[in-house]
Amino acid sequence: MQNNKNSSEQILVRRLRPIYDAIDAGQYKKAILEADKVLKKHSQINGARALKALALIRTGKFLIYYLNTFIILDRTNEALNILRNLETDLADEEFNENTIQAVCHCYKELNSPERIVTLYSLLTKKYPKNEKLARELFFAHIRTKDFRHQQQIATQLYKDTNMPQYCCWAIMSILMQGYQNKKLADLMLFPLAEKMLEKLPINDLCRMQGGIELRLIMLESRGRISEAIEFIEVIQRQRLFTDIDKMRLKIKLNNLYRACGSSNSSIKCIEEDMNEWTNWVNLVDLIITKVSSIEDQSQRVSSLNKHIEMWDVLMSECYAKVSHASELRGPLMGRLLFMDKIINSNILTKDQLIETKLGNPLKALEELADIVCDRPFGFADMKLFLHLLKDEEGKQLLDHISLITTKMEDLASAECSGVDSNKNLPTATNESVGSFPSRLKINKKRQEGNPLIKYIRNVVFEWDSEIKSDFECSRNCGIVYLSAKYHKLHPGYIETRLKDLSRYKIKILLLLINVDDPSFLLRDLNLLCYRVQITLVLSYSVEEAAEYVETFKKTENKNFEKALEDINKWKQQ
């Protein structure tokens, strides 16, 4: 029975193929002729009728010369007659998906979305338990912006299938009705949507595409910004989101903090990630907006001094957290941004600003230069705030940068001569942030263009084409980076690469898992690493791999077991 059905479908496809080919080639008159040929022999084939209607619509209006006059012909009426007959036939006969799709294409080109609704309404009455038809009817109502019927269909789908995504569809339809009817929104629609949303488990909501955004839209529609912030913080703590949602949630959280108008929320974000630039921008904007809204000058200055005291405490906490001065890029740039906004908003003059705890912009720029002048983004960072300096101060900054580069060259030559250049380096404090740790070396030939590089933000690195490994954390520690997908295609590659680690005391293979089932691949690599005494470290995203490289670099002066402990702690957070 099944074979007979398949063979009849193959025959139907073969008969319709010339019509499809003619339409795809833009030869609509030929498509009409081919359809007429098929219908002459097999008038019951609805697919040929639908394709003929589509070809007639695409033929459009054209001129013909008849009896010494030009006549405009429009064949869309002929197509509409075919489509009307098809609607009744499709409702009576067996459901054929390809024919339905062709009819829908016709209505789209006629700009008649309401006819698509009529068509799927007829079909869903005939096949009430067909989930696919009900979904298509839901999408058809979206085109006509009939949100009430959307809600009814989505609710029925949820009752029939018990799938949470259909409940979300119903909730979104209710919200759209609320945006259309402001009177009913607060009285009935928004409370109903919220009640339905609360019944969904948070795990199911976060797993669904758009589920998190739906919850946030609901809370923002009700004006409950603090609950929206709490919701994001909960799912961040429980890691109930994908890597794709991670950055989007962070941006959304910053926007909510700004809407909330609380500086405490922005400070909390900075404590979690002090090098996220948007956190500092949000905090500075909140402070400046709050201070500028005060009309009395004395009260304004008093309020600013309180915020500067708070800022000083925050900076002290940032200094206490870091182990390398390179991690202070965010706090130092935030401090300079705060100075810039105070001067531009005419709250204080530059001379008055120097007397506060924020200090002199020149000193802040010198501290920033200590940690970024050798990085590709160093000049771009400093350029943002050079207008805060006078001409003489600009020359002093150039002299300071020149001194830094000379000192770094001396350190590099000392390292080449075998002297431990890290021995007498200063640590990061409020008084001096100019520490110069040895740099992470990256193999330029093999790793240039690797997306992992852009996530290495907390250690200083340099390109080196001479090293054998992909990443050299120190003279004793080398890392080879491997993608599981690449290893699957080229299994012999890694054996030649592992020989490059022979000169290192600590040998690491950093593997990016980017295949669906890595079990067999991991078994082989485990045996290989065990045989040649190499440590295998797994990462499941490029960002995670960069964190591992940074951790091994930061712990270069500690023992290897300590570095692995740090990695395990980081993974458990």
C-alpha positions as CSV (number, residue, x, y, z in Angstrom):
1,M,0.0,0.0,0.0
2,Q,2.8,2.4,0.9
3,N,4.7,1.5,-2.2
4,N,1.7,2.3,-4.4
5,K,1.4,5.7,-2.7
6,N,5.1,6.5,-3.2
7,S,4.9,5.5,-6.8
8,S,1.8,7.7,-7.5
9,E,3.6,10.6,-5.8
10,Q,6.7,10.0,-8.0
11,I,4.4,10.0,-11.1
12,L,2.8,13.2,-10.0
13,V,6.2,14.9,-9.5
14,R,7.3,13.8,-12.9
15,R,4.2,15.3,-14.6
16,L,4.5,18.6,-12.8
17,R,8.3,19.0,-13.2
18,P,8.1,20.8,-16.6
19,I,5.7,23.4,-15.1
20,Y,8.0,24.0,-12.1
21,D,11.1,24.4,-14.4
22,A,9.3,26.9,-16.7
23,I,8.2,29.0,-13.7
24,D,11.7,28.9,-12.2
25,A,13.1,30.1,-15.6
26,G,10.6,32.9,-15.7
27,Q,8.9,31.4,-18.8
28,Y,5.3,31.9,-17.6
29,K,3.6,31.4,-20.9
30,K,5.4,28.1,-21.4
31,A,4.3,27.1,-17.8
32,I,0.7,27.8,-18.7
33,L,1.0,25.7,-21.9
34,E,2.6,22.8,-19.9
35,A,-0.1,23.0,-17.2
36,D,-2.8,22.9,-19.9
37,K,-1.2,19.8,-21.4
38,V,-1.3,18.0,-18.0
39,L,-4.8,19.1,-17.2
40,K,-6.1,18.0,-20.6
41,K,-5.1,14.4,-19.8
42,H,-5.5,14.5,-16.0
43,S,-8.0,17.2,-15.0
44,Q,-8.0,16.0,-11.4
45,I,-4.4,17.1,-10.6
46,N,-4.9,20.1,-8.4
47,G,-1.2,20.8,-8.3
48,A,-1.2,21.7,-12.0
49,R,-4.2,24.0,-11.5
50,A,-2.4,25.8,-8.7
51,L,0.8,26.2,-10.7
52,K,-1.2,27.5,-13.7
53,A,-2.8,30.1,-11.5
54,L,0.6,31.2,-10.2
55,A,1.9,31.5,-13.8
56,L,-1.1,33.5,-14.8
57,I,-0.6,35.9,-11.8
58,R,3.1,36.4,-12.7
59,T,2.2,37.0,-16.3
60,G,0.5,40.2,-15.1
61,K,-0.8,42.9,-17.4
62,F,0.3,43.0,-21.1
63,L,-0.6,44.7,-24.3
64,I,-2.0,42.9,-27.4
65,Y,-2.7,44.4,-30.8
66,Y,-6.1,43.4,-32.1
67,L,-8.2,44.9,-34.9
68,N,-6.0,48.0,-35.2
69,T,-6.2,48.7,-31.4
70,F,-4.1,48.0,-28.4
71,I,-5.9,46.0,-25.6
72,I,-4.7,45.6,-22.0
73,L,-5.1,42.0,-20.8
74,D,-5.0,41.2,-17.1
75,R,-5.1,37.4,-16.4
76,T,-5.4,37.7,-12.6
77,N,-9.2,37.3,-12.8
78,E,-8.7,34.0,-14.5
79,A,-6.2,33.0,-11.8
80,L,-8.7,34.0,-9.1
81,N,-11.4,31.8,-10.6
82,I,-9.0,28.8,-10.6
83,L,-8.1,29.5,-7.0
84,R,-11.7,29.7,-5.8
85,N,-12.5,26.4,-7.4
86,L,-9.3,24.9,-5.8
87,E,-10.3,26.0,-2.3
88,T,-13.5,24.0,-2.4
89,D,-11.8,21.0,-4.0
90,L,-9.0,21.0,-1.4
91,A,-11.4,21.1,1.4
92,D,-13.3,18.1,0.0
93,E,-10.3,16.0,-1.2
94,E,-7.3,14.6,0.5
95,F,-4.8,17.1,1.9
96,N,-1.8,17.7,-0.4
97,E,0.9,19.9,1.1
98,N,2.6,20.9,-2.2
99,T,-0.7,22.1,-3.7
100,I,-1.5,24.1,-0.5
101,Q,1.9,25.8,-0.7
102,A,1.4,26.7,-4.4
103,V,-2.0,28.2,-3.6
104,C,-0.5,30.2,-0.7
105,H,2.2,31.6,-3.0
106,C,-0.6,32.8,-5.3
107,Y,-2.4,34.6,-2.6
108,K,0.9,36.2,-1.4
109,E,1.6,37.6,-4.8
110,L,-2.0,38.9,-5.1
111,N,-1.4,40.6,-1.7
112,S,-4.4,38.8,-0.2
113,P,-3.3,37.3,3.2
114,E,-6.9,37.0,4.3
115,R,-7.5,34.4,1.6
116,I,-4.7,32.3,3.2
117,V,-6.6,32.5,6.5
118,T,-9.7,31.3,4.7
119,L,-7.9,28.4,3.1
120,Y,-6.3,27.1,6.3
121,S,-9.5,27.6,8.2
122,L,-11.3,25.2,5.8
123,L,-8.5,22.7,6.1
124,T,-8.3,22.8,9.9
125,K,-12.1,22.2,10.1
126,K,-11.5,19.1,8.0
127,Y,-8.4,18.0,9.9
128,P,-8.8,19.4,13.4
129,K,-6.0,17.3,14.9
130,N,-3.4,18.2,12.3
131,E,-0.8,20.2,14.2
132,K,1.0,21.5,11.1
133,L,-2.2,22.9,9.6
134,A,-3.0,24.6,12.9
135,R,0.5,26.2,13.0
136,E,0.1,27.5,9.5
137,L,-3.3,29.0,10.4
138,F,-1.6,30.7,13.4
139,F,1.1,32.2,11.0
140,A,-1.6,33.2,8.6
141,H,-3.4,35.2,11.3
142,I,0.0,36.9,12.1
143,R,0.0,38.3,8.5
144,T,-3.5,39.8,9.1
145,K,-2.7,40.9,12.7
146,D,-5.6,39.1,14.1
147,F,-4.2,38.5,17.6
148,R,-7.4,37.3,19.2
149,H,-7.6,34.3,16.8
150,Q,-3.9,33.7,17.2
151,Q,-4.5,33.3,20.9
152,Q,-7.4,30.9,20.4
153,I,-5.3,28.7,18.0
154,A,-2.2,28.7,20.2
155,T,-4.3,27.9,23.3
156,Q,-5.9,24.9,21.5
157,L,-2.5,23.7,20.3
158,Y,-1.2,23.9,23.9
159,K,-4.2,21.8,25.1
160,D,-3.7,19.2,22.4
161,T,0.1,18.8,22.6
162,N,1.1,20.2,26.1
163,M,4.1,21.8,24.5
164,P,5.3,25.0,26.3
165,Q,6.2,26.9,23.1
166,Y,2.5,27.0,22.2
167,C,1.7,28.5,25.6
168,C,4.3,31.2,24.9
169,W,2.6,31.9,21.5
170,A,-0.7,32.4,23.3
171,I,0.9,34.7,25.8
172,M,2.6,36.8,23.1
173,S,-0.8,37.1,21.3
174,I,-2.4,38.3,24.5
175,L,0.4,40.9,24.9
176,M,-0.1,42.1,21.4
177,Q,-3.9,42.6,22.1
178,G,-2.9,44.6,25.1
179,Y,-0.7,46.9,23.1
180,Q,-3.6,47.5,20.7
181,N,-6.2,48.0,23.4
182,K,-4.7,50.1,26.2
183,K,-8.0,50.0,28.2
184,L,-8.2,46.3,28.4
185,A,-4.5,45.8,28.8
186,D,-4.1,46.6,32.6
187,L,-7.6,45.4,33.4
188,M,-7.6,41.9,31.9
189,L,-5.0,41.1,29.2
190,F,-1.7,41.7,31.0
191,P,-2.8,40.0,34.2
192,L,-4.1,37.0,32.2
193,A,-0.7,36.7,30.3
194,E,1.2,37.0,33.6
195,K,-0.9,34.3,35.2
196,M,-0.3,31.9,32.2
197,L,3.5,32.7,32.3
198,E,3.8,31.9,36.0
199,K,2.5,28.4,35.4
200,L,5.4,27.6,33.0
201,P,8.5,26.2,34.8
202,I,11.5,28.5,34.6
203,N,13.7,25.7,33.1
204,D,11.2,25.2,30.2
205,L,11.0,28.9,29.7
206,C,14.7,29.4,29.4
207,R,15.2,26.4,27.1
208,M,12.8,27.8,24.6
209,Q,13.9,30.2,21.9
210,G,12.6,33.7,23.0
211,G,11.3,32.4,26.3
212,I,13.6,34.7,28.4
213,E,12.7,37.7,26.3
214,L,9.0,36.9,26.7
215,R,9.3,37.0,30.5
216,L,11.2,40.3,30.4
217,I,8.6,41.8,28.0
218,M,5.9,40.8,30.4
219,L,7.6,42.4,33.4
220,E,8.5,45.6,31.5
221,S,4.9,45.9,30.3
222,R,3.7,45.8,33.9
223,G,6.4,48.4,34.8
224,R,8.2,46.0,37.2
225,I,11.8,46.8,36.3
226,S,13.2,45.5,39.6
227,E,11.6,42.0,39.1
228,A,13.0,41.9,35.6
229,I,16.5,42.6,37.0
230,E,16.0,39.9,39.6
231,F,14.9,37.4,37.0
232,I,18.0,38.0,34.9
233,E,20.2,37.7,37.9
234,V,18.6,34.4,38.9
235,I,19.1,32.8,35.5
236,Q,22.6,34.1,35.4
237,R,23.4,32.5,38.7
238,Q,21.9,29.2,37.7
239,R,23.3,29.4,34.2
240,L,19.9,28.7,32.6
241,F,20.9,30.2,29.2
242,T,23.0,29.4,26.1
243,D,26.2,31.1,25.0
244,I,24.2,33.0,22.4
245,D,22.0,34.5,25.1
246,K,24.9,35.4,27.4
247,M,25.9,38.7,25.8
248,R,22.3,39.7,24.9
249,L,21.3,39.2,28.6
250,K,24.2,41.3,29.8
251,I,23.2,44.2,27.5
252,K,19.6,43.8,28.6
253,L,20.6,43.9,32.2
254,N,22.6,47.1,31.8
255,N,19.6,48.7,30.0
256,L,17.4,47.7,32.9
257,Y,19.8,49.1,35.5
258,R,19.8,52.4,33.6
259,A,16.0,52.4,33.5
260,C,15.9,51.6,37.2
261,G,18.2,54.6,37.9
262,S,20.0,52.9,40.7
263,S,23.8,53.3,40.8
264,N,24.0,50.3,43.2
265,S,22.9,48.0,40.5
266,S,25.7,49.3,38.1
267,I,28.3,48.9,40.9
268,K,27.2,45.3,41.4
269,C,27.8,44.7,37.6
270,I,31.2,46.3,37.9
271,E,32.1,44.0,40.8
272,E,31.2,41.0,38.7
273,D,33.1,42.2,35.6
274,M,35.3,45.2,36.0
275,N,36.5,45.2,32.4
276,E,33.1,45.4,30.8
277,W,33.1,48.9,29.4
278,T,29.3,49.3,29.3
279,N,29.1,48.8,33.1
280,W,31.3,51.9,33.6
281,V,29.4,53.9,31.0
282,N,26.1,53.1,32.7
283,L,27.5,54.1,36.2
284,V,29.0,57.4,34.9
285,D,25.8,58.3,33.0
286,L,23.6,57.6,36.1
287,I,25.8,59.8,38.4
288,I,26.1,62.7,35.9
289,T,22.3,62.6,35.3
290,K,21.5,62.6,39.0
291,V,24.0,65.4,39.8
292,S,23.0,67.6,36.8
293,S,19.3,67.5,37.9
294,I,20.2,69.4,41.0
295,E,19.7,73.1,40.4
296,D,21.5,74.6,43.5
297,Q,25.2,74.7,42.8
298,S,26.3,74.0,46.4
299,Q,24.0,71.0,46.7
300,R,25.2,69.8,43.3
301,V,28.8,69.9,44.4
302,S,27.9,68.2,47.7
303,S,26.2,65.4,45.8
304,L,29.1,65.1,43.4
305,N,31.6,64.8,46.4
306,K,29.5,61.9,47.8
307,H,29.6,60.1,44.5
308,I,33.3,60.7,44.2
309,E,33.8,59.1,47.7
310,M,31.7,56.1,46.5
311,W,33.9,56.0,43.4
312,D,37.1,56.0,45.4
313,V,35.9,53.0,47.4
314,L,34.9,51.2,44.3
315,M,38.4,51.8,42.7
316,S,40.1,50.6,45.9
317,E,38.1,47.3,45.7
318,C,39.1,46.9,42.0
319,Y,42.8,47.4,42.8
320,A,42.5,44.8,45.7
321,K,41.0,42.2,43.4
322,V,43.6,42.1,40.6
323,S,46.8,40.2,40.5
324,H,48.2,41.9,37.3
325,A,48.0,45.6,36.4
326,S,46.8,44.7,33.0
327,E,43.4,43.8,34.6
328,L,42.9,47.5,35.5
329,R,42.2,48.7,32.0
330,G,38.4,49.0,32.7
331,P,38.6,50.9,36.0
332,L,41.2,53.3,34.7
333,M,39.2,54.1,31.6
334,G,36.1,54.5,33.7
335,R,37.9,57.0,35.9
336,L,38.9,59.0,32.9
337,L,35.4,58.9,31.5
338,F,34.0,60.2,34.9
339,M,36.5,63.1,34.7
340,D,35.5,63.9,31.1
341,K,31.8,63.9,31.9
342,I,32.2,66.1,34.9
343,I,34.1,68.7,32.9
344,N,31.9,68.6,29.8
345,S,28.7,68.9,32.0
346,N,30.2,72.1,33.6
347,I,29.8,70.7,37.0
348,L,33.5,71.3,37.9
349,T,36.4,73.0,36.1
350,K,39.6,71.1,35.5
351,D,41.4,72.9,38.3
352,Q,38.5,72.1,40.7
353,L,38.6,68.5,39.6
354,I,42.3,68.1,40.4
355,E,41.5,69.0,44.0
356,T,39.1,66.1,44.4
357,K,40.0,62.4,44.9
358,L,39.7,61.7,41.2
359,G,43.0,63.6,40.8
360,N,44.8,64.9,37.7
361,P,43.8,63.5,34.2
362,L,47.5,63.4,33.4
363,K,48.3,61.0,36.1
364,A,45.3,58.8,35.2
365,L,46.5,58.7,31.6
366,E,50.0,57.8,32.6
367,E,48.6,54.9,34.7
368,L,46.6,53.8,31.7
369,A,49.6,54.1,29.4
370,D,51.6,51.8,31.8
371,I,49.3,48.9,30.9
372,V,48.0,49.5,27.4
373,C,50.8,51.3,25.4
374,D,52.1,48.0,24.0
375,R,48.7,46.7,23.1
376,P,47.1,47.2,19.6
377,F,44.2,49.1,21.2
378,G,46.5,51.3,23.5
379,F,46.5,54.4,21.4
380,A,42.7,54.2,20.7
381,D,42.1,54.0,24.5
382,M,44.2,57.0,25.3
383,K,43.0,59.1,22.3
384,L,39.5,59.3,23.8
385,F,40.8,61.4,26.7
386,L,43.8,63.4,25.3
387,H,41.6,66.5,25.0
388,L,41.7,66.7,28.9
389,L,45.4,67.6,28.7
390,K,47.1,70.9,28.1
391,D,50.0,71.1,25.6
392,E,52.6,70.8,28.3
393,E,50.9,67.8,29.9
394,G,50.7,66.1,26.4
395,K,54.5,66.4,26.2
396,Q,54.8,64.9,29.7
397,L,52.6,62.0,28.6
398,L,54.8,61.3,25.5
399,D,57.9,61.4,27.7
400,H,56.3,58.9,30.1
401,I,55.4,56.5,27.2
402,S,58.9,56.8,25.8
403,L,60.2,55.8,29.3
404,I,57.9,52.8,29.4
405,T,59.0,51.5,26.0
406,T,62.6,51.8,26.9
407,K,62.0,49.9,30.2
408,M,60.1,47.2,28.3
409,E,63.0,46.8,25.8
410,D,65.4,46.4,28.7
411,L,63.1,43.7,30.2
412,A,62.9,41.9,26.9
413,S,66.7,41.8,26.5
414,A,67.1,40.6,30.2
415,E,64.7,37.7,29.4
416,C,66.7,36.8,26.3
417,S,69.9,36.7,28.4
418,G,68.3,34.3,30.9
419,V,67.6,36.8,33.7
420,D,64.3,36.4,35.5
421,S,62.5,39.6,34.4
422,N,59.5,39.0,36.7
423,K,61.6,39.0,39.8
424,N,61.5,42.7,40.7
425,L,58.3,43.7,38.9
426,P,55.9,45.9,41.0
427,T,52.4,44.6,41.8
428,A,49.2,46.5,41.1
429,T,48.4,49.1,43.8
430,N,46.7,52.5,44.0
431,E,50.1,54.2,43.9
432,S,51.6,52.3,41.0
433,V,50.0,50.2,38.3
434,G,53.0,49.8,36.1
435,S,53.7,46.1,36.3
436,F,55.2,44.5,33.3
437,P,54.7,40.7,33.4
438,S,56.3,38.5,30.7
439,R,54.0,38.3,27.7
440,L,52.1,35.3,26.4
441,K,53.6,34.3,23.1
442,I,51.3,33.3,20.3
443,N,52.4,31.5,17.1
444,K,51.7,34.0,14.3
445,K,51.9,31.5,11.5
446,R,49.3,29.0,13.0
447,Q,47.0,31.2,15.1
448,E,46.6,34.5,13.3
449,G,42.8,34.7,12.6
450,N,41.9,32.3,15.4
451,P,38.7,33.7,17.0
452,L,40.1,32.6,20.4
453,I,42.6,35.6,20.3
454,K,39.9,38.3,20.7
455,Y,38.8,36.8,24.0
456,I,42.4,37.0,25.5
457,R,41.8,40.3,27.4
458,N,43.5,39.9,30.8
459,V,47.1,39.0,29.9
460,V,49.6,40.8,27.6
461,F,50.4,38.8,24.5
462,E,52.7,39.2,21.5
463,W,53.0,37.4,18.1
464,D,56.0,35.1,17.7
465,S,56.7,33.0,14.6
466,E,59.6,31.2,16.1
467,I,57.9,29.2,18.9
468,K,57.0,25.6,18.2
469,S,53.8,25.5,20.3
470,D,50.6,27.5,19.5
471,F,50.7,29.4,22.9
472,E,53.8,29.7,25.0
473,C,53.0,30.7,28.6
474,S,56.6,30.5,29.7
475,R,59.8,28.8,28.7
476,N,58.6,25.7,30.5
477,C,54.9,25.7,29.4
478,G,53.6,25.2,25.9
479,I,50.0,24.7,24.6
480,V,48.9,23.2,21.4
481,Y,45.3,24.2,20.4
482,L,43.2,21.7,18.4
483,S,39.6,21.8,17.1
484,A,37.7,18.5,17.4
485,K,36.1,19.1,14.0
486,Y,39.5,19.6,12.4
487,H,40.9,16.5,14.1
488,K,38.0,14.4,12.8
489,L,38.9,15.4,9.2
490,H,42.7,15.2,9.7
491,P,43.4,12.6,12.5
492,G,47.2,12.4,11.7
493,Y,47.8,16.1,12.2
494,I,47.9,16.1,16.0
495,E,50.7,13.5,16.3
496,T,53.1,15.7,14.3
497,R,52.1,18.7,16.4
498,L,52.6,17.0,19.8
499,K,56.3,16.5,18.9
500,D,56.6,20.3,19.0
501,L,55.9,20.2,22.7
502,S,58.9,18.0,23.5
503,R,61.1,20.9,24.7
504,Y,58.6,22.0,27.3
505,K,58.4,20.7,30.8
506,I,54.6,21.3,31.0
507,K,52.8,20.1,27.8
508,I,49.1,20.9,27.3
509,L,46.7,19.9,24.5
510,L,43.8,22.3,24.6
511,L,40.9,20.7,22.7
512,L,37.8,22.6,21.5
513,I,34.7,20.3,21.4
514,N,32.7,21.4,18.4
515,V,31.3,18.1,17.2
516,D,28.0,16.4,18.2
517,D,29.4,13.1,19.5
518,P,33.0,13.4,20.7
519,S,33.2,10.2,22.7
520,F,35.2,8.1,20.2
521,L,37.4,11.0,19.4
522,L,38.1,11.7,23.1
523,R,39.0,8.1,23.7
524,D,41.7,8.1,21.1
525,L,43.1,11.4,22.2
526,N,43.1,10.3,25.8
527,L,45.2,7.3,25.0
528,L,47.5,9.4,22.8
529,C,48.1,12.0,25.5
530,Y,48.6,9.3,28.2
531,R,51.2,7.6,26.0
532,V,53.3,10.8,25.4
533,Q,52.7,12.3,28.9
534,I,50.7,15.4,27.8
535,T,47.8,16.9,29.7
536,L,44.5,17.1,27.8
537,V,42.2,20.0,28.6
538,L,38.7,20.2,27.1
539,S,36.8,23.4,26.3
540,Y,33.3,23.7,24.9
541,S,33.5,27.3,23.5
542,V,36.2,29.5,22.1
543,E,35.7,31.9,25.1
544,E,36.3,29.1,27.6
545,A,39.5,28.1,25.7
546,A,40.7,31.6,26.0
547,E,40.0,31.6,29.8
548,Y,42.2,28.4,30.1
549,V,45.1,30.1,28.2
550,E,44.8,33.1,30.4
551,T,44.8,31.0,33.6
552,F,47.9,29.1,32.6
553,K,49.7,32.3,31.8
554,K,48.6,34.0,35.1
555,T,49.8,31.0,37.1
556,E,53.1,30.6,35.3
557,N,55.0,31.2,38.5
558,K,52.9,28.6,40.5
559,N,53.1,24.9,40.2
560,F,51.1,23.1,37.5
561,E,48.7,21.4,40.0
562,K,47.8,24.9,41.3
563,A,46.9,26.0,37.7
564,L,44.6,23.0,37.3
565,E,42.9,23.7,40.6
566,D,42.2,27.3,39.5
567,I,40.7,25.9,36.3
568,N,38.4,23.5,38.2
569,K,37.3,26.3,40.6
570,W,36.5,28.5,37.6
571,K,34.4,25.8,36.0
572,Q,32.4,25.2,39.2
573,Q,31.5,28.9,39.5
